[in-house]
Amino acid sequence: MKSEGIFMNLPKSVTICEVGLRDGLQNEPAILKTEDKRKLAEKLIVAGFKVIELGSFMSPKAVPQMADTDKLFSLLGSVKEVELRALIANKKGVERAIFCGCRKVKLNVSASRKHNLANINMTPEESIAGFAEIVELASQNNIQVSGSISMPFGSPWEGNIPIESIQSIAEAYLNVGITEISLSDASGMAVPNQVYSMCLTMQQKFPQVKWWLHFHNTRGMGIANIFAAMQTGITHFDSSFAGLGGCPFVPGAAGNVSSEDMVHMLDEMGIETEIDIVKLVEVAKEIRQLVGHDTDSYILRAGRSKDLIRKE
Ligand code: ZN
């Protein structure tokens, strides 16, 4: 362990959710075979991931890349001590989850009022109030539900989002019984000091919430934002193998911080992830080959720092 971090307020361990199979692949023009996705998911589990977002239960017309999510859940079954989750948009999503054996779903609302109003003519809080029946159906069927708030750090529609708006969305989630909430910087507009202060404020105001952070590396600030969040005690982050991904609303959007860059930084700082980076790098190389183009991953490009040290 390098000693430079010894005086910093950093966690001993971090949990990473691998979102490449959902957030990454949904932005790829090529549609992978279900069998390839299954093999990738199994390799991610062997590499040590305890949380994996496998896909989404959206309309197959709107997101054809995710049309086989049900099949993927059925093929994998339940894996001991691993949470396999899916993104959903409505009640239909829970029905599909029940049918294929998915035990964890994630809802999403936009922190941008203009975006939410333009899309479905509801404020984010009204959207969440409508989630109550989804949460009820899920809990009757022993399915856990988490929530996410996209673009809390800045939106292409109104720029800065006031913290009061984010807090009122968190309250709306708590009102329907959701206590696990993700802040998702899909627009890649977050900056580290903003992340630091928002994470502190939200944890103080809502200590009962398990917070997740989800950063896109569109402007190269993803890992700096993760580092800022960690210093406030946040220990749950999403990342994407090979840095796969994008965002349909943001021109030039990059994927999430690459999982191997994230694990490499944490390994070098002595922060436990339980993920084997050598195995992870192998899976990341494989997905890069399957999508057929280069991706944003420093570790795939340069290797680990450790690999650079010459052995006599
Ligand atoms: Zn995302």
py3Dmol code that shows the C-alpha trace and the ligand (Angstrom):
import py3Dmol

protein = """\
ATOM      1  CA  MET A   1       0.000   0.000   0.000  1.00  0.00           C
ATOM      2  CA  LYS A   2       1.310   3.422  -0.875  1.00  0.00           C
ATOM      3  CA  SER A   3       1.478   5.638   2.172  1.00  0.00           C
ATOM      4  CA  GLU A   4       0.531   8.978   0.587  1.00  0.00           C
ATOM      5  CA  GLY A   5      -3.152   8.386   1.275  1.00  0.00           C
ATOM      6  CA  ILE A   6      -2.694   7.651   4.940  1.00  0.00           C
ATOM      7  CA  PHE A   7      -4.003  11.016   6.148  1.00  0.00           C
ATOM      8  CA  MET A   8      -6.898  11.109   3.737  1.00  0.00           C
ATOM      9  CA  ASN A   9     -10.388  10.150   4.721  1.00  0.00           C
ATOM     10  CA  LEU A  10     -10.784   7.073   2.535  1.00  0.00           C
ATOM     11  CA  PRO A  11     -12.810   3.874   2.956  1.00  0.00           C
ATOM     12  CA  LYS A  12     -11.204   0.475   3.609  1.00  0.00           C
ATOM     13  CA  SER A  13     -13.363  -1.206   0.971  1.00  0.00           C
ATOM     14  CA  VAL A  14     -15.542  -0.266  -1.981  1.00  0.00           C
ATOM     15  CA  THR A  15     -18.354  -2.125  -3.764  1.00  0.00           C
ATOM     16  CA  ILE A  16     -18.463  -1.789  -7.534  1.00  0.00           C
ATOM     17  CA  CYS A  17     -21.484  -2.540  -9.692  1.00  0.00           C
ATOM     18  CA  GLU A  18     -20.443  -3.583 -13.189  1.00  0.00           C
ATOM     19  CA  VAL A  19     -22.902  -1.842 -15.544  1.00  0.00           C
ATOM     20  CA  GLY A  20     -21.245  -2.504 -18.914  1.00  0.00           C
ATOM     21  CA  LEU A  21     -23.720  -5.207 -19.927  1.00  0.00           C
ATOM     22  CA  ARG A  22     -26.529  -2.642 -19.605  1.00  0.00           C
ATOM     23  CA  ASP A  23     -25.259   0.938 -19.817  1.00  0.00           C
ATOM     24  CA  GLY A  24     -22.414  -0.047 -22.132  1.00  0.00           C
ATOM     25  CA  LEU A  25     -24.120  -2.410 -24.534  1.00  0.00           C
ATOM     26  CA  GLN A  26     -27.320  -0.356 -24.885  1.00  0.00           C
ATOM     27  CA  ASN A  27     -25.276   2.296 -26.667  1.00  0.00           C
ATOM     28  CA  GLU A  28     -23.599  -0.125 -29.070  1.00  0.00           C
ATOM     29  CA  PRO A  29     -24.949  -0.498 -32.611  1.00  0.00           C
ATOM     30  CA  ALA A  30     -23.932  -4.177 -32.618  1.00  0.00           C
ATOM     31  CA  ILE A  31     -26.278  -6.518 -30.765  1.00  0.00           C
ATOM     32  CA  LEU A  32     -24.452  -9.244 -28.889  1.00  0.00           C
ATOM     33  CA  LYS A  33     -25.626 -12.850 -28.769  1.00  0.00           C
ATOM     34  CA  THR A  34     -27.290 -13.832 -25.488  1.00  0.00           C
ATOM     35  CA  GLU A  35     -24.794 -16.654 -25.119  1.00  0.00           C
ATOM     36  CA  ASP A  36     -21.886 -14.180 -25.337  1.00  0.00           C
ATOM     37  CA  LYS A  37     -23.525 -11.987 -22.695  1.00  0.00           C
ATOM     38  CA  ARG A  38     -23.993 -15.008 -20.436  1.00  0.00           C
ATOM     39  CA  LYS A  39     -20.314 -15.962 -20.754  1.00  0.00           C
ATOM     40  CA  LEU A  40     -19.243 -12.376 -20.029  1.00  0.00           C
ATOM     41  CA  ALA A  41     -21.487 -12.202 -16.949  1.00  0.00           C
ATOM     42  CA  GLU A  42     -20.099 -15.499 -15.656  1.00  0.00           C
ATOM     43  CA  LYS A  43     -16.539 -14.266 -16.126  1.00  0.00           C
ATOM     44  CA  LEU A  44     -17.382 -11.037 -14.269  1.00  0.00           C
ATOM     45  CA  ILE A  45     -18.713 -13.134 -11.395  1.00  0.00           C
ATOM     46  CA  VAL A  46     -15.508 -15.208 -11.389  1.00  0.00           C
ATOM     47  CA  ALA A  47     -13.511 -11.948 -11.384  1.00  0.00           C
ATOM     48  CA  GLY A  48     -15.261 -11.092  -8.097  1.00  0.00           C
ATOM     49  CA  PHE A  49     -18.114  -8.700  -8.863  1.00  0.00           C
ATOM     50  CA  LYS A  50     -20.869  -8.929  -6.243  1.00  0.00           C
ATOM     51  CA  VAL A  51     -23.262  -6.558  -8.040  1.00  0.00           C
ATOM     52  CA  ILE A  52     -23.885  -6.641 -11.803  1.00  0.00           C
ATOM     53  CA  GLU A  53     -26.452  -4.736 -13.858  1.00  0.00           C
ATOM     54  CA  LEU A  54     -27.317  -7.343 -16.474  1.00  0.00           C
ATOM     55  CA  GLY A  55     -29.733  -5.402 -18.647  1.00  0.00           C
ATOM     56  CA  SER A  56     -33.050  -3.585 -18.719  1.00  0.00           C
ATOM     57  CA  PHE A  57     -36.708  -4.451 -19.182  1.00  0.00           C
ATOM     58  CA  MET A  58     -37.529  -1.702 -21.671  1.00  0.00           C
ATOM     59  CA  SER A  59     -39.473  -1.944 -24.888  1.00  0.00           C
ATOM     60  CA  PRO A  60     -37.472  -4.182 -27.274  1.00  0.00           C
ATOM     61  CA  LYS A  61     -38.389  -1.734 -30.058  1.00  0.00           C
ATOM     62  CA  ALA A  62     -36.846   1.203 -28.201  1.00  0.00           C
ATOM     63  CA  VAL A  63     -33.787  -0.670 -26.918  1.00  0.00           C
ATOM     64  CA  PRO A  64     -33.238  -3.788 -29.074  1.00  0.00           C
ATOM     65  CA  GLN A  65     -29.824  -4.378 -27.492  1.00  0.00           C
ATOM     66  CA  MET A  66     -31.578  -5.266 -24.215  1.00  0.00           C
ATOM     67  CA  ALA A  67     -34.408  -7.363 -25.661  1.00  0.00           C
ATOM     68  CA  ASP A  68     -32.881 -10.601 -24.342  1.00  0.00           C
ATOM     69  CA  THR A  69     -32.501  -9.453 -20.723  1.00  0.00           C
ATOM     70  CA  ASP A  70     -35.229 -11.887 -19.572  1.00  0.00           C
ATOM     71  CA  LYS A  71     -33.446 -14.785 -21.266  1.00  0.00           C
ATOM     72  CA  LEU A  72     -30.130 -13.771 -19.730  1.00  0.00           C
ATOM     73  CA  PHE A  73     -31.623 -13.785 -16.212  1.00  0.00           C
ATOM     74  CA  SER A  74     -33.195 -17.203 -16.848  1.00  0.00           C
ATOM     75  CA  LEU A  75     -29.909 -18.639 -18.125  1.00  0.00           C
ATOM     76  CA  LEU A  76     -27.873 -17.350 -15.189  1.00  0.00           C
ATOM     77  CA  GLY A  77     -30.407 -18.205 -12.488  1.00  0.00           C
ATOM     78  CA  SER A  78     -29.659 -16.968  -9.010  1.00  0.00           C
ATOM     79  CA  VAL A  79     -26.004 -16.753  -8.095  1.00  0.00           C
ATOM     80  CA  LYS A  80     -25.086 -17.040  -4.438  1.00  0.00           C
ATOM     81  CA  GLU A  81     -23.957 -13.746  -2.885  1.00  0.00           C
ATOM     82  CA  VAL A  82     -24.190 -11.905  -6.237  1.00  0.00           C
ATOM     83  CA  GLU A  83     -26.851  -9.288  -6.910  1.00  0.00           C
ATOM     84  CA  LEU A  84     -27.967  -9.296 -10.536  1.00  0.00           C
ATOM     85  CA  ARG A  85     -30.063  -6.220 -11.250  1.00  0.00           C
ATOM     86  CA  ALA A  86     -32.013  -4.730 -14.151  1.00  0.00           C
ATOM     87  CA  LEU A  87     -33.180  -1.239 -15.015  1.00  0.00           C
ATOM     88  CA  ILE A  88     -36.945  -0.846 -15.428  1.00  0.00           C
ATOM     89  CA  ALA A  89     -39.242   1.990 -16.520  1.00  0.00           C
ATOM     90  CA  ASN A  90     -42.692   0.788 -15.434  1.00  0.00           C
ATOM     91  CA  LYS A  91     -44.873  -1.979 -13.978  1.00  0.00           C
ATOM     92  CA  LYS A  92     -44.289  -4.133 -17.022  1.00  0.00           C
ATOM     93  CA  GLY A  93     -40.632  -4.230 -15.970  1.00  0.00           C
ATOM     94  CA  VAL A  94     -41.537  -5.811 -12.624  1.00  0.00           C
ATOM     95  CA  GLU A  95     -43.798  -8.328 -14.372  1.00  0.00           C
ATOM     96  CA  ARG A  96     -40.913  -9.354 -16.609  1.00  0.00           C
ATOM     97  CA  ALA A  97     -38.605  -9.528 -13.560  1.00  0.00           C
ATOM     98  CA  ILE A  98     -41.051 -11.862 -11.764  1.00  0.00           C
ATOM     99  CA  PHE A  99     -41.283 -14.107 -14.798  1.00  0.00           C
ATOM    100  CA  CYS A 100     -37.542 -14.530 -15.402  1.00  0.00           C
ATOM    101  CA  GLY A 101     -36.385 -14.681 -11.777  1.00  0.00           C
ATOM    102  CA  CYS A 102     -34.733 -11.248 -11.528  1.00  0.00           C
ATOM    103  CA  ARG A 103     -34.629 -10.209  -7.842  1.00  0.00           C
ATOM    104  CA  LYS A 104     -33.474  -6.598  -8.070  1.00  0.00           C
ATOM    105  CA  VAL A 105     -34.753  -3.754 -10.228  1.00  0.00           C
ATOM    106  CA  LYS A 106     -33.773  -0.108 -10.510  1.00  0.00           C
ATOM    107  CA  LEU A 107     -36.083   2.781 -11.374  1.00  0.00           C
ATOM    108  CA  ASN A 108     -34.953   6.068 -12.816  1.00  0.00           C
ATOM    109  CA  VAL A 109     -36.155   9.652 -12.825  1.00  0.00           C
ATOM    110  CA  SER A 110     -34.530  12.724 -14.329  1.00  0.00           C
ATOM    111  CA  ALA A 111     -33.405  15.483 -11.988  1.00  0.00           C
ATOM    112  CA  SER A 112     -34.142  17.816 -14.854  1.00  0.00           C
ATOM    113  CA  ARG A 113     -37.744  19.011 -14.430  1.00  0.00           C
ATOM    114  CA  LYS A 114     -37.829  20.246 -18.011  1.00  0.00           C
ATOM    115  CA  HIS A 115     -36.676  16.850 -19.279  1.00  0.00           C
ATOM    116  CA  ASN A 116     -39.224  14.964 -17.157  1.00  0.00           C
ATOM    117  CA  LEU A 117     -42.052  17.349 -18.041  1.00  0.00           C
ATOM    118  CA  ALA A 118     -41.241  17.266 -21.743  1.00  0.00           C
ATOM    119  CA  ASN A 119     -41.051  13.474 -21.725  1.00  0.00           C
ATOM    120  CA  ILE A 120     -44.029  12.441 -19.612  1.00  0.00           C
ATOM    121  CA  ASN A 121     -45.635  15.710 -18.488  1.00  0.00           C
ATOM    122  CA  MET A 122     -44.868  15.042 -14.818  1.00  0.00           C
ATOM    123  CA  THR A 123     -42.448  16.502 -12.298  1.00  0.00           C
ATOM    124  CA  PRO A 124     -39.819  14.023 -11.052  1.00  0.00           C
ATOM    125  CA  GLU A 125     -41.706  13.795  -7.712  1.00  0.00           C
ATOM    126  CA  GLU A 126     -44.965  12.965  -9.509  1.00  0.00           C
ATOM    127  CA  SER A 127     -43.149  10.293 -11.512  1.00  0.00           C
ATOM    128  CA  ILE A 128     -41.875   8.729  -8.289  1.00  0.00           C
ATOM    129  CA  ALA A 129     -45.309   8.870  -6.612  1.00  0.00           C
ATOM    130  CA  GLY A 130     -46.492   6.822  -9.594  1.00  0.00           C
ATOM    131  CA  PHE A 131     -43.795   4.239  -8.753  1.00  0.00           C
ATOM    132  CA  ALA A 132     -45.685   3.255  -5.538  1.00  0.00           C
ATOM    133  CA  GLU A 133     -47.661   0.501  -7.246  1.00  0.00           C
ATOM    134  CA  ILE A 134     -44.494  -0.785  -8.918  1.00  0.00           C
ATOM    135  CA  VAL A 135     -42.765  -1.008  -5.527  1.00  0.00           C
ATOM    136  CA  GLU A 136     -45.824  -2.770  -4.066  1.00  0.00           C
ATOM    137  CA  LEU A 137     -45.934  -5.398  -6.808  1.00  0.00           C
ATOM    138  CA  ALA A 138     -42.185  -5.922  -6.493  1.00  0.00           C
ATOM    139  CA  SER A 139     -42.241  -6.362  -2.719  1.00  0.00           C
ATOM    140  CA  GLN A 140     -45.184  -8.794  -2.947  1.00  0.00           C
ATOM    141  CA  ASN A 141     -42.915 -10.885  -5.154  1.00  0.00           C
ATOM    142  CA  ASN A 142     -39.801 -10.508  -3.043  1.00  0.00           C
ATOM    143  CA  ILE A 143     -38.059  -8.251  -5.548  1.00  0.00           C
ATOM    144  CA  GLN A 144     -35.963  -5.386  -4.228  1.00  0.00           C
ATOM    145  CA  VAL A 145     -36.267  -1.942  -5.801  1.00  0.00           C
ATOM    146  CA  SER A 146     -33.688   0.827  -5.919  1.00  0.00           C
ATOM    147  CA  GLY A 147     -33.997   4.255  -7.495  1.00  0.00           C
ATOM    148  CA  SER A 148     -31.732   6.481  -9.491  1.00  0.00           C
ATOM    149  CA  ILE A 149     -31.696  10.183 -10.211  1.00  0.00           C
ATOM    150  CA  SER A 150     -30.124  11.088 -13.516  1.00  0.00           C
ATOM    151  CA  MET A 151     -28.292  14.351 -14.171  1.00  0.00           C
ATOM    152  CA  PRO A 152     -28.274  15.708 -10.588  1.00  0.00           C
ATOM    153  CA  PHE A 153     -24.904  17.392 -11.205  1.00  0.00           C
ATOM    154  CA  GLY A 154     -26.010  19.285 -14.299  1.00  0.00           C
ATOM    155  CA  SER A 155     -28.450  18.846 -17.135  1.00  0.00           C
ATOM    156  CA  PRO A 156     -28.403  19.752 -20.839  1.00  0.00           C
ATOM    157  CA  TRP A 157     -31.900  21.250 -20.301  1.00  0.00           C
ATOM    158  CA  GLU A 158     -31.421  23.711 -17.430  1.00  0.00           C
ATOM    159  CA  GLY A 159     -27.716  23.569 -16.529  1.00  0.00           C
ATOM    160  CA  ASN A 160     -27.359  23.628 -12.773  1.00  0.00           C
ATOM    161  CA  ILE A 161     -29.912  21.677 -10.712  1.00  0.00           C
ATOM    162  CA  PRO A 162     -30.623  23.181  -7.258  1.00  0.00           C
ATOM    163  CA  ILE A 163     -29.787  20.852  -4.338  1.00  0.00           C
ATOM    164  CA  GLU A 164     -33.348  21.351  -3.000  1.00  0.00           C
ATOM    165  CA  SER A 165     -34.679  19.638  -6.134  1.00  0.00           C
ATOM    166  CA  ILE A 166     -32.430  16.621  -5.579  1.00  0.00           C
ATOM    167  CA  GLN A 167     -33.482  16.469  -1.933  1.00  0.00           C
ATOM    168  CA  SER A 168     -37.152  16.570  -2.809  1.00  0.00           C
ATOM    169  CA  ILE A 169     -36.622  13.693  -5.285  1.00  0.00           C
ATOM    170  CA  ALA A 170     -34.834  11.683  -2.569  1.00  0.00           C
ATOM    171  CA  GLU A 171     -37.790  12.355  -0.234  1.00  0.00           C
ATOM    172  CA  ALA A 172     -40.196  11.165  -2.925  1.00  0.00           C
ATOM    173  CA  TYR A 173     -38.218   7.914  -3.239  1.00  0.00           C
ATOM    174  CA  LEU A 174     -38.283   7.446   0.543  1.00  0.00           C
ATOM    175  CA  ASN A 175     -42.046   8.074   0.537  1.00  0.00           C
ATOM    176  CA  VAL A 176     -42.600   5.047  -1.692  1.00  0.00           C
ATOM    177  CA  GLY A 177     -40.241   2.921   0.413  1.00  0.00           C
ATOM    178  CA  ILE A 178     -37.060   3.099  -1.691  1.00  0.00           C
ATOM    179  CA  THR A 179     -33.960   3.548   0.467  1.00  0.00           C
ATOM    180  CA  GLU A 180     -31.236   2.767  -2.058  1.00  0.00           C
ATOM    181  CA  ILE A 181     -30.629   5.696  -4.410  1.00  0.00           C
ATOM    182  CA  SER A 182     -28.096   6.280  -7.154  1.00  0.00           C
ATOM    183  CA  LEU A 183     -26.938   9.703  -8.337  1.00  0.00           C
ATOM    184  CA  SER A 184     -26.223   9.279 -12.018  1.00  0.00           C
ATOM    185  CA  ASP A 185     -24.109  11.800 -13.890  1.00  0.00           C
ATOM    186  CA  ALA A 186     -25.225  10.697 -17.345  1.00  0.00           C
ATOM    187  CA  SER A 187     -24.348  14.106 -18.795  1.00  0.00           C
ATOM    188  CA  GLY A 188     -20.755  13.949 -17.533  1.00  0.00           C
ATOM    189  CA  MET A 189     -21.042  17.471 -16.084  1.00  0.00           C
ATOM    190  CA  ALA A 190     -20.103  16.734 -12.444  1.00  0.00           C
ATOM    191  CA  VAL A 191     -16.947  18.274 -10.958  1.00  0.00           C
ATOM    192  CA  PRO A 192     -15.157  16.986  -7.838  1.00  0.00           C
ATOM    193  CA  ASN A 193     -15.863  19.836  -5.370  1.00  0.00           C
ATOM    194  CA  GLN A 194     -19.554  19.773  -6.335  1.00  0.00           C
ATOM    195  CA  VAL A 195     -19.637  15.980  -5.864  1.00  0.00           C
ATOM    196  CA  TYR A 196     -17.911  16.328  -2.483  1.00  0.00           C
ATOM    197  CA  SER A 197     -20.384  18.875  -1.172  1.00  0.00           C
ATOM    198  CA  MET A 198     -23.476  17.128  -2.594  1.00  0.00           C
ATOM    199  CA  CYS A 199     -22.419  13.761  -1.144  1.00  0.00           C
ATOM    200  CA  LEU A 200     -21.827  15.330   2.289  1.00  0.00           C
ATOM    201  CA  THR A 201     -25.149  17.193   2.259  1.00  0.00           C
ATOM    202  CA  MET A 202     -27.205  14.223   1.053  1.00  0.00           C
ATOM    203  CA  GLN A 203     -25.678  11.780   3.538  1.00  0.00           C
ATOM    204  CA  GLN A 204     -26.275  14.204   6.400  1.00  0.00           C
ATOM    205  CA  LYS A 205     -29.874  14.833   5.405  1.00  0.00           C
ATOM    206  CA  PHE A 206     -30.695  11.206   4.524  1.00  0.00           C
ATOM    207  CA  PRO A 207     -28.528   8.938   6.694  1.00  0.00           C
ATOM    208  CA  GLN A 208     -30.960   6.035   6.093  1.00  0.00           C
ATOM    209  CA  VAL A 209     -30.192   5.993   2.356  1.00  0.00           C
ATOM    210  CA  LYS A 210     -27.642   3.678   0.777  1.00  0.00           C
ATOM    211  CA  TRP A 211     -26.114   5.947  -1.878  1.00  0.00           C
ATOM    212  CA  TRP A 212     -24.608   4.821  -5.161  1.00  0.00           C
ATOM    213  CA  LEU A 213     -22.680   7.101  -7.526  1.00  0.00           C
ATOM    214  CA  HIS A 214     -22.626   6.630 -11.293  1.00  0.00           C
ATOM    215  CA  PHE A 215     -20.236   8.796 -13.302  1.00  0.00           C
ATOM    216  CA  HIS A 216     -19.766   9.012 -17.033  1.00  0.00           C
ATOM    217  CA  ASN A 217     -16.246   9.944 -18.024  1.00  0.00           C
ATOM    218  CA  THR A 218     -17.315  12.256 -20.839  1.00  0.00           C
ATOM    219  CA  ARG A 219     -14.967  15.069 -19.795  1.00  0.00           C
ATOM    220  CA  GLY A 220     -12.311  12.964 -18.089  1.00  0.00           C
ATOM    221  CA  MET A 221     -13.479  13.791 -14.566  1.00  0.00           C
ATOM    222  CA  GLY A 222     -15.074  10.445 -13.681  1.00  0.00           C
ATOM    223  CA  ILE A 223     -12.309   9.073 -11.510  1.00  0.00           C
ATOM    224  CA  ALA A 224     -11.698  12.453  -9.827  1.00  0.00           C
ATOM    225  CA  ASN A 225     -15.417  12.546  -8.977  1.00  0.00           C
ATOM    226  CA  ILE A 226     -15.273   9.021  -7.550  1.00  0.00           C
ATOM    227  CA  PHE A 227     -12.281  10.042  -5.459  1.00  0.00           C
ATOM    228  CA  ALA A 228     -14.133  13.120  -4.158  1.00  0.00           C
ATOM    229  CA  ALA A 229     -17.199  11.007  -3.266  1.00  0.00           C
ATOM    230  CA  MET A 230     -15.054   8.413  -1.462  1.00  0.00           C
ATOM    231  CA  GLN A 231     -13.669  11.112   0.798  1.00  0.00           C
ATOM    232  CA  THR A 232     -17.191  11.754   2.091  1.00  0.00           C
ATOM    233  CA  GLY A 233     -17.670   8.073   2.964  1.00  0.00           C
ATOM    234  CA  ILE A 234     -19.462   6.892  -0.204  1.00  0.00           C
ATOM    235  CA  THR A 235     -18.455   3.272  -0.901  1.00  0.00           C
ATOM    236  CA  HIS A 236     -20.765   2.163  -3.749  1.00  0.00           C
ATOM    237  CA  PHE A 237     -19.970   3.010  -7.375  1.00  0.00           C
ATOM    238  CA  ASP A 238     -20.965   1.889 -10.860  1.00  0.00           C
ATOM    239  CA  SER A 239     -18.359   1.353 -13.554  1.00  0.00           C
ATOM    240  CA  SER A 240     -18.235  -0.285 -16.961  1.00  0.00           C
ATOM    241  CA  PHE A 241     -15.739  -2.830 -18.287  1.00  0.00           C
ATOM    242  CA  ALA A 242     -13.472  -1.365 -20.966  1.00  0.00           C
ATOM    243  CA  GLY A 243     -15.211   1.991 -20.296  1.00  0.00           C
ATOM    244  CA  LEU A 244     -18.005   0.983 -22.657  1.00  0.00           C
ATOM    245  CA  GLY A 245     -21.019   3.274 -23.047  1.00  0.00           C
ATOM    246  CA  GLY A 246     -22.438   6.689 -23.856  1.00  0.00           C
ATOM    247  CA  CYS A 247     -25.653   8.660 -23.438  1.00  0.00           C
ATOM    248  CA  PRO A 248     -28.207   9.358 -26.191  1.00  0.00           C
ATOM    249  CA  PHE A 249     -28.916  12.928 -24.935  1.00  0.00           C
ATOM    250  CA  VAL A 250     -25.301  14.078 -24.753  1.00  0.00           C
ATOM    251  CA  PRO A 251     -23.242  14.584 -27.914  1.00  0.00           C
ATOM    252  CA  GLY A 252     -19.874  12.840 -27.637  1.00  0.00           C
ATOM    253  CA  ALA A 253     -20.799  11.200 -24.333  1.00  0.00           C
ATOM    254  CA  ALA A 254     -18.367   8.616 -23.018  1.00  0.00           C
ATOM    255  CA  GLY A 255     -19.196   5.534 -20.996  1.00  0.00           C
ATOM    256  CA  ASN A 256     -18.744   5.100 -17.287  1.00  0.00           C
ATOM    257  CA  VAL A 257     -15.278   5.150 -15.791  1.00  0.00           C
ATOM    258  CA  SER A 258     -13.722   1.872 -16.879  1.00  0.00           C
ATOM    259  CA  SER A 259     -13.972  -0.828 -14.219  1.00  0.00           C
ATOM    260  CA  GLU A 260     -10.339  -1.795 -14.643  1.00  0.00           C
ATOM    261  CA  ASP A 261      -9.157   1.837 -14.211  1.00  0.00           C
ATOM    262  CA  MET A 262     -11.279   2.045 -11.067  1.00  0.00           C
ATOM    263  CA  VAL A 263     -10.081  -1.272  -9.590  1.00  0.00           C
ATOM    264  CA  HIS A 264      -6.488  -0.412 -10.490  1.00  0.00           C
ATOM    265  CA  MET A 265      -6.661   2.902  -8.613  1.00  0.00           C
ATOM    266  CA  LEU A 266      -8.280   1.255  -5.582  1.00  0.00           C
ATOM    267  CA  ASP A 267      -5.756  -1.637  -5.602  1.00  0.00           C
ATOM    268  CA  GLU A 268      -2.857   0.816  -5.728  1.00  0.00           C
ATOM    269  CA  MET A 269      -4.349   2.792  -2.826  1.00  0.00           C
ATOM    270  CA  GLY A 270      -4.889  -0.355  -0.734  1.00  0.00           C
ATOM    271  CA  ILE A 271      -8.693  -0.130  -0.849  1.00  0.00           C
ATOM    272  CA  GLU A 272     -10.338  -3.565  -1.026  1.00  0.00           C
ATOM    273  CA  THR A 273     -12.764  -4.389  -3.871  1.00  0.00           C
ATOM    274  CA  GLU A 274     -12.592  -8.225  -3.893  1.00  0.00           C
ATOM    275  CA  ILE A 275     -12.157  -7.963  -7.671  1.00  0.00           C
ATOM    276  CA  ASP A 276      -9.277  -9.725  -9.415  1.00  0.00           C
ATOM    277  CA  ILE A 277      -7.962  -7.126 -11.858  1.00  0.00           C
ATOM    278  CA  VAL A 278      -6.120  -9.654 -14.037  1.00  0.00           C
ATOM    279  CA  LYS A 279      -9.363 -11.564 -14.654  1.00  0.00           C
ATOM    280  CA  LEU A 280     -11.262  -8.296 -15.138  1.00  0.00           C
ATOM    281  CA  VAL A 281      -8.768  -7.093 -17.778  1.00  0.00           C
ATOM    282  CA  GLU A 282      -9.280 -10.342 -19.700  1.00  0.00           C
ATOM    283  CA  VAL A 283     -13.072  -9.780 -19.789  1.00  0.00           C
ATOM    284  CA  ALA A 284     -12.585  -6.132 -20.761  1.00  0.00           C
ATOM    285  CA  LYS A 285     -10.354  -7.173 -23.687  1.00  0.00           C
ATOM    286  CA  GLU A 286     -13.004  -9.653 -24.748  1.00  0.00           C
ATOM    287  CA  ILE A 287     -15.844  -7.124 -24.774  1.00  0.00           C
ATOM    288  CA  ARG A 288     -13.678  -4.676 -26.718  1.00  0.00           C
ATOM    289  CA  GLN A 289     -13.164  -7.389 -29.312  1.00  0.00           C
ATOM    290  CA  LEU A 290     -16.874  -8.281 -29.408  1.00  0.00           C
ATOM    291  CA  VAL A 291     -17.978  -4.666 -30.027  1.00  0.00           C
ATOM    292  CA  GLY A 292     -15.214  -4.308 -32.579  1.00  0.00           C
ATOM    293  CA  HIS A 293     -13.758  -0.921 -31.657  1.00  0.00           C
ATOM    294  CA  ASP A 294     -11.423   0.776 -29.201  1.00  0.00           C
ATOM    295  CA  THR A 295     -12.863   2.006 -25.895  1.00  0.00           C
ATOM    296  CA  ASP A 296     -11.906   4.464 -23.133  1.00  0.00           C
ATOM    297  CA  SER A 297      -9.721   2.420 -20.814  1.00  0.00           C
ATOM    298  CA  TYR A 298      -6.312   3.514 -19.604  1.00  0.00           C
ATOM    299  CA  ILE A 299      -5.460   0.100 -18.186  1.00  0.00           C
ATOM    300  CA  LEU A 300      -6.269  -1.708 -21.421  1.00  0.00           C
ATOM    301  CA  ARG A 301      -3.973   0.763 -23.170  1.00  0.00           C
ATOM    302  CA  ALA A 302      -1.096   0.959 -20.711  1.00  0.00           C
ATOM    303  CA  GLY A 303      -1.376  -2.052 -18.386  1.00  0.00           C
ATOM    304  CA  ARG A 304      -1.040  -1.883 -14.621  1.00  0.00           C
ATOM    305  CA  SER A 305       1.665   0.171 -12.915  1.00  0.00           C
ATOM    306  CA  LYS A 306       2.844  -3.094 -11.338  1.00  0.00           C
ATOM    307  CA  ASP A 307       3.411  -4.631 -14.774  1.00  0.00           C
ATOM    308  CA  LEU A 308       5.843  -1.830 -15.595  1.00  0.00           C
ATOM    309  CA  ILE A 309       8.260  -2.613 -12.776  1.00  0.00           C
ATOM    310  CA  ARG A 310      11.164  -4.599 -14.153  1.00  0.00           C
ATOM    311  CA  LYS A 311      11.936  -7.908 -12.576  1.00  0.00           C
ATOM    312  CA  GLU A 312      15.663  -8.725 -12.455  1.00  0.00           C
TER     313      GLU A 312
END
"""
ligand_1 = """\
1
ZN
Zn -25.118 5.706 -17.301
"""
view = py3Dmol.view(width=600, height=400)
view.addModel(protein, "pdb")
view.setStyle({"model": 0}, {"cartoon": {"style": "trace"}})
view.addModel(ligand_1, "xyz")
view.setStyle({"model": 1}, {"stick": {}})
view.zoomTo()
view.show()
